[in-house]
Amino acid sequence: MKTKILSLIWIGLIISSISYGQLKKVASVEGITEYRMDNGLKVLLFPDNSSQTITVNITYLVGSRHEGYGEKGMAHLLEHMVFKGTPNHPDIPKELSSHGARPNGTTWFDRTNYFETFNETDENLDWALDLEADRMVNSYIAKKDLDSEFSVVRNEFESGENDPSRVLMQKVINAAYLWHNYGNSTIGNRSDIERVPIENLKAFYKKFYRPDNAILMVTGKFDESKTLALIEKKFGKIEKPSTPIRDSYTEEPAQDGEKTVHLNRVGDLQIVAAMYHTPAGSHEDYAAISIIENALADEPSGRLYKALIETNKASSIWSFSPFTKEPGFLYINVDVPSDKNADEAEKILKETLDALKTTPITQDELDRAKANLLKQTDQIFRNSSYLGTYMSEFIGAGDWRLAFIQRDRIENTNLEKVNEVAKKYLIKTNRTVGRFNPTKNPERAEIEHTQNLDALVAEYKGKEDMGTGEAFDVSYDAIQSRLDDGKLSNGIEYGLIKKSNRGKTVRVSFSTRNGNAESLTDKGVVPSFTASMLNKGTLTKTRQQIEDELSKLKSSISFRASNGNVYANVVSTEENLMATLALMTEMLQTPSFEAAELEKLKTESLAYLESNKTEPQFLASKRLSEINNTFPKGHPLYSMSVEEEEAAIKATNIEDIKKFHKDFYGLGKSILVSIGDMQPMQLKTYMEKEFANYKSKKDYERLKDPFHDSRDVNEDILTPDKKNAMTLGNMNIKISQDDEDYAALNMAATILGGGFLNSRIADRLRQKDGVSYGAGAGFQADFNADDQNSAMYIYAIYAPENYNKVQQGFMEELDRFIKDGITEEELKNAVNGWIQEQNVSRAKDAELAGLINNNIYYDRTMDFQKSLEEKVKNLTVNDVNKAILKYIKPYKNWTVINAGDFKK
């Protein structure tokens, strides 16, 4: 490929522009470079040598905002159809699985995007770019596919109809907008989904899927010159249509009075919500809106959190303000348990929001909100894989550089601006919650329509980029050779890998295990609640001070527990690691355990159970665990019913928490894993010193969970007025990862129900029968060779009236699987996909840390995984078929729970 230097005169300035054939470099900000093709395609490259994966993400500037009459949900329906195939890629789900990709497609107000993350190889990149280029203009969009897929999308629509908070949000937003399409749900209108003619769908596809309406982004480890040449080869031949795209022009008029929405449906949890119209993401006021939202809803500092959650008037609060191209909204949701007063919660919500006029945001609130938001942004910008898809939000809103502009605006927003914006937009007449109030002097929030966006981003340069990190070899031998492992003098076993990441990031996971079956008996929810209380204050720091310190350090600390096992996870940077570890140590060793915080946690947990008492997926999973439970009540591995869990939560008091921490917290069997930019000796010295006297009173003994046969049960749970049903099946298998048959059974499970829409079950229930939005199978293999307590599971989400079709589909597919076995092509695709997926997993620091942790616990090295991969590579069809016959049983021998409104 030839390279030449051109001069480009743009807005009166001369910019040096490099051309790669058709591709012309037009902008570069903090490591991201934009190129444009003659056919209008925009290309963004973001190299990150420290990522051993590549993410290809293509964003089309079409979303629900662009839908016309009778087209509600068409953008989302089309997203599904584009996975159905092209002449050069007739079976896209199979290809995605065979390449070990982690793919998806999403639709939002202003855009639709498709992405796949995969192991960095030239072949994979060539395939991914060829796939996206081909389905840009050659997707089948066939009638036969629509006949099956529309019911899948309808099933997804019905799944959302099960969620009261989602339905309420849709109703509130819809009521708030008179004309603009932001008032319509992206999932669409049921009748439009069911009745859309294939000709209309094809026309919609041809109208919006074109190079001059798309932005291709490639992130990860790749050669820039080769990639540009490849992009030109794949996309350069696609012609730009002669008919220009005309953007939507509807402007929403100012709202001139409060609106009220009431929703009556089956459920237990009460919900109060409020919504305000706000400016577009590119508007200078949006950054202030983000700050105000954080100051209102942040946990634990937010005004609404303090007014509603800390006072036990509600159980939880969440909010969001989408970054949209045209004027959007701020939405606030408050969950109120049935034993609380929803009228009182609504009154407090309104009063707190209205009080912004008389009690403005303070400097402390501003500083805290900015620190929280900038920390979140900083962590996203350091993760190139996530950033590749995250940028779609800003691309849809007008330009990718808006991500950086939004960050800078948050950083530079002052107190005067924030309070000016609060007074301008958070007014009663701009809110959807209340009722119409006649007035002689109406008050309105006139919101500007998006304009002059090109001028805003044209000369934006950004800050210094975070670098590309090192090229990390994810082969088993290379990882093992770089692994610094051993045991500290205080007994902590460790596994450390020092490597250079983009943004100098580092991850630390620290786990301790204590107690045995006897000492952990009758502890109920105390172990998990104790861990959940660790971030809510120490002897020297309040909960708020902890959050503020983490924002200042741009770091995260999280805790979780399972019985006597406690897990701490830290994400930080080289510069801030030691300070963050000091904070983690303080939280772990000297928590304050305030009674008021426990009451909030109990209220939140009870509200969660209450909200799920009529949810099919939750009930099916819960009942399945109960049926196959073999432990007596009180045993740490006993499966509690909803009622038992509620009783356990209510019975827990702060003295239980303090005693458990005093008795069980300490090193015991401890494992430290760290990956990224850190100094291994510094980390080991710190852990050795700070945890020298950190001892537990309870000796550790692994909780034994030996294999037992699952019960032959097919049971129904009725969930009235739920538009979606769930079938969940389980079959226990006596095997572990050490077993010779594990590799073959793992591939069998992958072929039966794994992959991306590319399995026997997904092909039957989704692709062919079109009755399920989500269907598949999986295999949970026991790590422990003594217990050998593994399980295979199957699942399907569907409309209740399709109950019989789902039962028949599972029964017939399992019978066919056992009788006929698999094919050579299925095995080849499954093996290739699994191997590449393992490469992708080892390239993710969090997943690699988990792998190293397990190896240390089970006394393994990377040779175990290397040997397993060799076994998988050498599998034959006969090997897998023998495993199927040996382990997999007909449907009637599974434990199956079906939850839904089956009376219809």
N, C-alpha and C positions, 0 to 999 in steps of 0.2 A: 504493500500500500504506500502511495506517495504522500509525503507531508510537505506543505508549503505554507509560507507566511503571507497573510492577507492584511489589508487595512480595512477596518470597518468603522464608518462614521455613524455614530448613534447618539442622538440628543446633543449634538454639538461637540461631542468628545471623541477622540480617536482612541480606540481600544485595540490592543494587540490580540488578534484572534487566530487560533490554530485550526486548520481545516483537515479533517480526515475524510477525503472524498466529499460526500454530501454533508457530513457532520461538521458543524462549525461551533467552536467554543464561544460561548456568549457570556458566561458568568461563573464565578467560583467563590464560595463562601465556606470557610472553616472546614475544608476537606471535601466538600461536595462541589462537583463541577457540572455545569449544564452545557449540553450541546444541542444543536437543532439541525434537523434534516430538511432538505428541500421540500419534502412532502408534508412538512409541518410537525413531524414527531419530535417531541422534546425528550432528551435522554439525560439522566442524572447518574453520575458515577461517584461512588463513595468507597474507596479502597480501605480495607482494614486487615493488615497482614496478621494481626493477632487472632482473627477469626478464621477457623479452618472450614468455614462454610461459605456459601454464596446464597444470597436472597435476591431473587428476581421478582420485582413488584411492578405491575403495570396498572396505572390508574386512568380510567375513562371519565371524562367530565360529563357524566350522566348519572342522575340519581332520582329520587322521588320528586324533586323540585321540577323536573322536566316532563313529568307525566301529564297527559291531557285527559279529557273526559273519557271515561271507560277504560283508562289505562292505569288505574291505581294499582300499584304493585308490579307493574310491567318491568321496571328496571331490575327489581329483585328476582322476578321470575326468569328474566333473561340471564341473570347471573347463574342460575341453576342450569339453564339450557346450554350455556357455553362450555359446560363440563361434559356434554354428551358426545363430542367428537367432531373431527374434521376429516377430509380425505386422507391427509398425511398422518393424522393421529386419531384413528377411528375409535380407540378405547382409552380415553384420557385417564380415567381412574386407575386402570391397570398400569399405565405408564408411570403415573405418579408413585404408585406403590413399588413398582420394580426399580425405580431410581431412589428409593428410600427417602422421598421428599416429604416435607411437612408443609402441606399446601392448604389453601382455603381461598374463598372469595367472599367479599363483604359489600353490602350496599348501604348507602347513607343518603342524606338529603341532597348533596351536591355531587356525589361521585360513586363509582363502582370500582373496586380493585380486585386483582387476582395476584396471588403470590405463591411462591414455592421456595422453601429453604432446603438446601441439599448439600451433600458432601462436595467440596471444591475439587472438581476435575474438569478438564477441558471437554470431555464427552458430555458430562452433565450440563455444563453451561450451554454448549451447542444445542443440546436437546431442549432445554428450558426456553431459550430464545426462539428456537424454531417453533415450539409449541405456541408461544404467545403471539408470534407473527402470524402463524397459520389461523389461529382462532380469532384473530382480529377481524378477518374478512371472510374466512371460509368455514365458519361453524355451521353445522347442519341445520339447526333450527327447524327440525322436522316434525311433522304432525304426529307421528308415532311416539316420539319422545315427549311431546307436549301432553299427549293423552295420559302418560304415566306420571310425568313430573308435576303437572298442575295439582294433583292430589297430594304429592309430597309437600309442595309449598303450602297447600291448604292445611296439611297436617302441622307444618311449622306455625302457620297462623293460629291454628287451634291450640297449639302448645302455649303460645303467648296469651291466649284467652283464659288459660288456667291461672294466670298470675294476676291477682287483683291490683297490685301496685303498677304493673305494666298497663293494664287496661285503664286504670284511673288516669295514668299519665297521658295515654293517648286521647282520652276524652277531654281532659283539661286543655291540652295543647290544641286539639281540634276546635274546642269552643273559643279559644283565645284568638284564633285566626279566622277572619272573614273570607279572604280571597287567596292568600298566598299558600302555596303547596307545602310549606313547612308545617301547616296544620294537619297534613295527612300522614299517617303512619307509613314508614318505608315498606312494611310487610304487605300493605295494600288492603284493598276491599275484597271480601270473599267472593262476591259475584263477579268482579272483574277478573280475579284469578281463575275462576271456574269457566268463564265464558269467552275469554280472549281468543279471537280468531288467529290462526297461525299466520295469516297474511299480515295482520297488524303487528304481530311480534317480529316478523321478518323485517317489516318496514322500520320498526323502532330500532332494530339491530343495525340495519344499513345506514340509518340516519346518524347514529351516535358512535358506532364502532368504526373508527377511521383514524389514520395516523395523526391528522391535525387536531384530533380531540383526545389525544392520549399522551401520557407522560410515563416513560419507562425508567425505572430506577434499579440499578444493580449495586448491591452492597456486599462487602466481605472480602475474601482473598481472591484476587484475580489480576491478570496482566492487563493494564489499561489499553495499551495499543492493540493487543489481540482482541480484546473485548469490543472496542470501537469498530474494528474491522468486521467482526462477527455480526455486530448489530447492523452495520451498513449492509452486509450480505443478506441478512434475514429480512430486514424491514425496508431497505432502500428501494426494493422493486414494487412496494405497495404504493399505488397511486393515490394522490389526494383527490377526492371527489370535486367535481366542478361546482356543485351546489354548496354554498357556504352554510355553516351552522348558525342558526339564529338563536341567541340566548333568550331565556324567559325575561319578560319585562314587567310582570305584575308587581305592584308595590302595595304593601299592606297599609291601610289607613291607620291613623292613631286610634287607639282604643279610648273610649270616652266614658268608661264606667266599669265598676267591678262586675265580674260575671261569676255565676255559681254553677257548679256541676255536682250532681248527686249520682252515685253509682250503687245499685242494690244487687248483690250477688251472694251466692253461698260462700262462706268463709268464716274465719274467727277473728283475725286481726283487723283492727280499725286503722284507717289511714287518713291523714290530713295533708293536703298539698297546696302549694301556691306557685304561681308562674307570673313572670314579668317579661314583657317585650324588651329586648336589648339590641344594641347595634351589632353589625356584622363583625366577624373576627378581625378584619383588616382595619376597622375603625379605631381611632386613637383611644376611645373610651372603653374598648373591650378589656384592655389590661386592668383597668380599674374595677371593672365588673368581676374579673377573676379574683382580684384581691378582696373585694367585698364578699364574694361567695365564700372564700376561705375564712374570712373573719366571722362569718355567720355560722358556718356548718362544720368547721374543723373540730376534730376530737382530740383533746378535751377543751381547747381554748375558745371555741366558737360561741357566740352569744346565744344562738339557738340551742346549742348543746347544753350550755349552762342553765338556760331557762327551762328546758324541757326534759333533758336526760338526767342532769344532776339533781333535779327536784323530783325525779321519778314520776313525772307527768306523762312520759312517753318512753319507749324502749330503744329506739334508734332513729337516726336522721341521716339522710343522704341528699346530695344535690348534684346538678351538672348544668353546664352552660356550653352547648356545642359551638365549635369554631366553624361558623358558617360563612358562605360567600355573601349572603344578603342578611338583612336584620334578623336576628335570632331570638333567643329567650334564655332566661334563668329559671330553672325548675327546682323546687324544694319538696322533698317527701319526708313525712314524719309518721313512723309506725307507733300506734297506740294500742296496747293490749286491751283485751275485752273488759278487764277489771278496772281500767282507767277511764277517765271522762274525756271523750273526744271533743266535746264542745269546749271544755276548758283548755284542751291542748290547742284547738284552733284559735281561741281567744288569745292565748299566750303567743302563738306564732304571729298573729297579726300585730299585736301590740309591740313585740320585739322588732318586727320589720318596720313598723311605723315610727318607732322611737329613733330610728337613724336620723330623722330630721332634727330632733331636739337633743339627742345624745350621739354626736358624731363619732366616727371611727377615730380611735386614739393612735398616737405615734407607736405605742407598744403593739397594738393590734396590726398596724400597717407593717411594722418591721417583722413581726412573726409570720404574717401571711406571705410577705415577699420571700422570706427565708424558706418557708414550706414549698412554695411554688417553684422557686429557683433550684431547690434541691431536687425536686421531681424532674425538672427539665434537664438538669445536669446529669442525672443518672440515665435518662433516656439517651442523651447525646453521646454518652460513653458506650452505648450498646448498639453497634452498627446493625445487627440483625433486626432488632426491634425498630430502630430508627427508619429502616427501609420501608416498613409498612406504616409507621406512625406518620410519615411525611404525607401520606395520602390525604389526611385531614386538611392539611394546609394547601396542598395542591388543589383539592376540591374547592377550597375557599378562595382560590385565585392564584397562588404562587407558593412554591416550597420555601422561599425565603421569609415568608411570614412567620415561620417557626422561630427564626432568630429575632425577627423584629418584635414579636410578642414577648420573647424573653427579655430583650433590651428595654421594652416599654415597662414591663413589670419592675425591672431593676431601677428604672428612672422615675417611676410614678411617685409623686409626693402626696402629702396628706390633704392639701387643699384640693387637688384633682380628685382624689378618691371620694371625698365628701361632697364635692360638687356633682359627681356622677351619681352618687347614692340619692341625692335630693332630686336629681333630674329624672331618673328612671324608676326608682323604688317608691312609687306613689300609688295610692289606692286605685285611682282610675286606670292605671296601667296593669292592674293585677287581676288574675282569674282565680277567684276563690269565693268572693262575696256575692252581692246582688246589685241590680241596677238602682242607682240613687239619682232622682231628678235634681238638678241644681241650676241656678241662674247663671253661675259663672263656672262653666266646666273647665277642669284642669286636664291638660293633655301632654303626653310626652311625644313630641314630634321627632321621629328617628330618621336620620338621613339615609338615603339609599346609597348603596356602594358605588363609588365613582373614583376615577383617577388612580386606579390600583397599579397600573403600569408605572406611573411616575413615582409611586411610593417605593417600589422594589428595584427600580432600574439601577440606581447607583449604590444600592446597599452592599457593603463589603463585609460586615460581620467582624468577629474577633479572631484571635489566633486559634487555628484548629487544634484538636487534641492528639494529632499524630495517628499513625497507622499501626503501631505495635509491632510485635515480631511474628514471623511465620512459624506457628507452633505445629510440630509434627504430632499427629494424633495416632500414629501406629502404636500398637501395644508395647513393642520393644522400646520405642523412643520414650514413651511415657514412663515406663518402668525405670529406664536409665536416668531420667531426670527426677525421679521421685526420691526425696530425702525422707526416709522413714526410720522409725526406731521407737524407743521408750525413754521418757524423762525420768529423773530420779524419784519424782512423786507418783510414778505409775502411769502417767498420761502417755498413751500410744499416739504417735503422730505420723502424718504423711503430708509432706509439703512439696509444692512445685512452684519454684520461682520462675515467672515468665513475664515478659513485657506485654501489657494489654493496652488497647486504645484508652487514653484518659488515665493511665496509671491506676486502673481499678484492681481491687483485691477482694477476695471472698474468703471468709473464715467460718467454718462450722465446728462447733464444740459440743460433744454429747457426753452425758454422764448416765450411768445405769446403776440403780440401787434397789434393794428389796427383793423379796421372793413371794411365792404364792401365799404363804402364810401371813407374812407381815403386811401384804397389800390387800388382804381380804377385808371386805366391808368398808372400803374407802370411797366408794361411789364416784362422784365427780370431783372429789377433792384434789387428786393429782393434776387433772387438766386445769382446774380453776387456779391452782397454785401457780402454774406456769403463766396463765393468762393475767395474773396479778403482778407479775414481775416488772412490767413496763408502766405501772401505775404509781410509782413513787418509791424512793429509797429513804433511808434515815436522814440523808442530807439534801435530797432533791425532791421537789414535787413532780407530779406527772407532767405539768406544764414545762417545768425547767428541763426535764429529760427531752421532751419533744423539741424545745428550742435549741438545746445543745446539739441534737442530731441534725436539725436543719442547718445550724452553723457549720457542722462538720460535713454536711452533704453526705450523710451516711445513714444506714438503716440497721436496726437490731430487732430481731424477732425471736420469740420463744414458743415452743410447743412441748407437750408432754404426753406420754402414753404410759400410764401407771407409774412405775419408778424410773422410767427413762425420760430424761430432759434434754431437749435439743435447742441450742442457741445458734442463730445464723447472723453473720455480720457481712454487710456489703459496704465497702469504704474505698478510699484511695490510699496510695502509698504515704502521702503527706499526713493524712488524718487517721491512719490505722491505729496507732498506739493510743491516741486519745479516745478513739471509739471503743477499743478493747477495755480501757480503764472504766469507761461508762458501763459496758457490758458486765464487767466483773462486779461493779458496785450493785447493779440491778440484780445480779444472780446471788450475791452473797448477803447483801443488807437491804432487802426490800422492806418497805414500811408497813404494808398490808393494812390499809385503811378500811374500816368497816363500810364507810360510805361507797367506796369504789367496788367492794364486793356486792353490795346491794344493786348497784348499776349493772354489774356483770350478770347477776342472777336474773334481773328483770329482762335484760337483753336475751339471755339464753332461754328463758321461759317463753318470751315472745316468739323466738325462732321456732320452738316446738309447736306453739299455738298456731303459727302461720302455716305449718306443714301438716296439721292434723287432717286436712282434706286433700293433700297433694299426692297424686298417684305414685310419682317416682319415689318420694320419700317413704311412703307407706309400704310400697313393694320391697324396697331395700331393707327396711326395718323388720318387716315380717319374715323375710328370707333368713335374716340373721337369727331371729328368735326360733324358727323351726329347726335349724341345724345346730342350735346351741347344745353343748354337751356338759357345760360346767354348772355347778350349783350356784344358786343366788348368793351374791356376795363375793364370789371368786373374781379376781381382777379381769378375767377374760369372759365373764358372763355377759350375755347380750340383754340389756335392759329394754323393757317395753317403754313406750312414750310415757305412760302413767308412772312407771317406776323411775324413769329419768326425771320427770317433774318433781316427784317426791324427794329424790336425792338432791336436786338443786335447792329446793325449799329448805331442806334439813341442814344444808351446809352453813356453817358460821365461821366467823373470822378466826376463832380459836382453833378450829379444825385446820385451817390454812396454815396458821403459824406453827402448829405442832407438826404438821406434815413436812413443812420446810425444815424445821429444826431436826427432825429425825431422819429424813430421807435425802436431803440435799448434801452433796459431797462428791468426791471424785469417783469412788467405786470403780467400775470399769469405764474408763474415760478414753475418748478418741478425739484428737484434734486434726482437722484437715484444713489446709489453706492453699489457695491457688491464685497467682497473680503477682502484682508488684509489691513485694514485701521482702524484708531481710530475715531469712530463716533463723539465724542465730539470735537476733533481737527478739523474735517471736517466741522461740523456745525458752530463752532466759526469762522473759516476762511470765510465761505460763508456769514455769518452774517456781519462780519466786512468789507470785501472787496467789497461787493455789497450793502452796506448800503445806498449809494447815487446814485445807478445805476437806474435811473428813465427814463421812456419813456414819450414822449409828446403825444402819441396816446393811448387812452384807448382801452382795448381789448374787442372785441365782436366776438363770434364764427361766422364764415362764414356759413350761412345756405345753405344747399344743399339738398332740399327736393326731395322725390321720384317723378319721372316722367316716363311714359311708354317709352320704347325704340321703335324705328321705325321699321316697317316691311320692311326690305330692304335686297336685295342680289345683291351686286355690284361688278364688276370686275375692277381691275386696271392692265393695261398692263405694264410689266417691261421687255423690250426686252433683249434677250441674257442672261437671268438669268436661271440657271439650276435648280433652286428650286423655289417652289411657297409656299404661305402661305394663309391659310383660318383661319379667326378669327371671331368668333361670340359672340354676347352679348345679354343678355336678362335681363332687369331691373326687380327687384322683390321688392315689398313693404313689408319689414320685417326688423327687427333689431335683435341684439343678445339677447335683452330682451324678444323677442316674444316666446310664448309657442311652436311655430312650428320650431324654429331655430334648435334645436337639430336634429329633423327628417330631415329637409331640408339639413343640413350639411352632414348627413350620405348619403342622396340621391346623393348629388354632389360627395362625395367620391366614391360611387359605380359606378356612371356614368363615372367619368373621373379622379379620384385620384389614389393613390397607385403607386407602381413601376411596370409599364407595366401590371397592374392587374386591369383593369376597363373595362366597356362595350366598350368605344370608343377605348382605346388602344388595347383591344383584337380584335376588329373588324378591325381597319385600319392598325395595325402593325402586330399582331400575325396571323390573318387569311388572310386578303387581302394582307398584305405585301407591302402596298403602302406608308406608312409614317414612317419616323424615329422617329418623335416626335408627339404624338397626345394625347389629353386628355380633361379634363374639370376641372373647379374650381368654387369656390363660395366665393365672397368677401362680407362679411356681414358687414353692417353698425353698428358701435358701438353706434350711437346716436339714442335713442328711438323716438325723435321728427322727424328727417328726414326720417328714415326708407328707406334709399336709397341704397339698396343692389343690387348685380348683379351676375348672373351666366354667365360663359364664356366657350367657346369651341375653340379648335385650332387644326390645323394639318399642318405639314410641309411635302411637297411631290414634286414629279416631275410634271411639268405642264401637261404632257399627262395623268396623273391620276386624273385630275380635276373632271370628271364625277363620278368616283368611290368614291372620297371623298365626293362629294355632296350627292350621294346615300347612302353612309355609315352613314353620320350624320342624314339624313332624316329617314332612316329605324331604326337606333338605338334609336333615340328619340321617334319615334312612338311606338316601342316595349317597351321602358321604361315606357311610359305613359299607354299603353294598358295592359301590363302584370305585371308591378311593379317589385319588387325585390324578391329574395329568402331568406330563413332563413340562408343558409350558407353565402350568400353575406353580410347579415347584421351582422352576428357573426364575420366574418373576418374584416369588416369595423370598427365595434365598438372596437374590441380588438386592431386593428392596430392604431386607432385614440387615444385611451387611452394611449397606450405605447408611441406613438409619442409625446403626451403632456408631459409625464414623461421625455422623452429625451430633449424636449424643455426647461423644467424647470431646467434641469441639466446644460444647457448652460448659462453662466453668462450674455451674451449679450441678449439672448432671454428672460431670467428671468427679466432683467432690463427693457426691453420693456413692459413686462406684468405688472410689478409694476407701471411703468409710466402711463400706460393706466388706471389701477385701481385707481390711485390717481386722474387723470384727470376726470374720470367718477364717482368718489366717490364710489368706490367699494372696497371690500376686497377679499381675496382668497376664501371666501365663495361663491362668484359668480361663480368662475370656478369649485369649488367643487360641487355646485348644478347642474351646467351644465353637469358635468361628470356623476352624478347620473341619470340625465334625459337621457343621451346617453345610459347608461347601461340598463335602463329600457325600452328602445324603443322596440316596436314590429314591425313585418313586416307590419301590418295594419297601424301603425302610420306613417311609412315612405311612404307607398303607398298613403295614404290620402294626405300627403304633396306634393307628386309628382303630383297628380291629381289637387291639389289646385293651385300650383305655376308654374309648368313647362309646357311650350307651345310647340307645334310642330315646326319643323325647319323653316317653312315658316313664322312664327311669330317672328323670331329672326332678329337682325341686323347683317348681314353677309358681310364681305369684303374679297374678294379673290384677291390676288396680285400675278402675275406671267406672264410668257411668254406664254399665252394661245393660241396664234395664231398657234402654232405648233400642 
